[in-house]
Amino acid sequence: MKKEHPIKVAFPHMGNVYIAWASALKKLGVEPFIPPYTSKKTLELATKYSPDSICLPYKLILGNFLQALEKDVDYVAMISSPGICRLGEYGQSIRNVLKDLGYGSKYIELQLYDGFKGMYNFLINLTGIKNPIILIKAINIAVRKMFVLDRIENLFSYYRAREKEFGTAEKYYNNALAIILDAQNVKELKKAEKEAAALIKQTPIDLTREIVNVDITGEIFLVQDTFSNQNIEKELGKLGVQTRRSLTVSGFLKDAIIPKWFKKGETHLERAFRMAKPYLSRDIGGDALESVSDVAYANERGVDGIIHISPFTCMPEIMSQNIFPAMRENCDIPILTLIMDEQSGRAGYITRLEAFVDLIKRKKFIKNKQNKLQNV
Ligand code: SF4
């Protein structure tokens, strides 16, 4: 795949993953192309070439690729996996669409479930670089950045829920992302994380504000992607909710990419098998096992509520939603399930969020009152 000029490669959007990918590619002399952020236009474009009943993430990924190809990128890189659900068909299906549109030769694929080896071989095929030190450095910076991004996201959520003036934390957060994007090596990344955190901490906050904690779980793409989840965390922040994503890309990398001997503690997938066991004993595809276990985990930690987000027609998440009622016997935590598709109306969804937050605030108030009475 060697070319005279630096090859230009586009990856689909999924939250901030582009920042990590861009770093790995830059290290290898590849020009990362960041497609325009997912919008209604992206969705409209993809819908024209998608089967009607296919899930939302497929359409958005295809749309990102089509928009990138309009800008003449050399390759679009699909992260594929076998998957028990439709995820296993994404790669071939997108490849067929691009072939029909005359872009067949621009499609390349990374089999993520081949773990570290899959990523390593993908980068060799893409760049022709075979030097293991250079390749490992590229993977290392990408993986480390993903962990930093998830930590910064949590910090941002803390400040957004307590900010005195709406939008201040987000302004600092966006600048913080730019700082992290610029870091070229591990030393710079450590410095960038400190600077990014210091920036977000400049947000003036009201420490007397009543805050509730909510975990976000569900299908990983929707949990990460603010376009497809209608920026749920921003809306919750306005209501004084500090969110924590139960499914993160760094958590996924820990399970899928990072070699065993570098892992510390229980991974998300290991915990998923352990905690979901009384309700679901095997992986049924997508993130269903994780979603079920995340409810039990949030309940165990005394979190105030959990929101489960899934794309319309997502079979694994339909299964997990059907398991939640059976969990009520052991798990007292309030659960809100939201199903998203391209038709999801904003007003109705905000009303449901407000009602849910109202419910968990009241529940928390009653619980605190009872605790006080018991301690008298
Ligand atoms: S988990 Fe759901 S949304 Fe994701 S690919 Fe599978 S069926 Fe589609």
Boltz pocket constraint, residues with backbone or C-beta under 6 A from the ligand:
constraints:
  - pocket:
      binder: B
      contacts: [[A, 55], [A, 56], [A, 57], [A, 85], [A, 86], [A, 87], [A, 219], [A, 285], [A, 286], [A, 287], [A, 311], [A, 313], [A, 314], [A, 315], [A, 316], [A, 317]]
      max_distance: 6.0
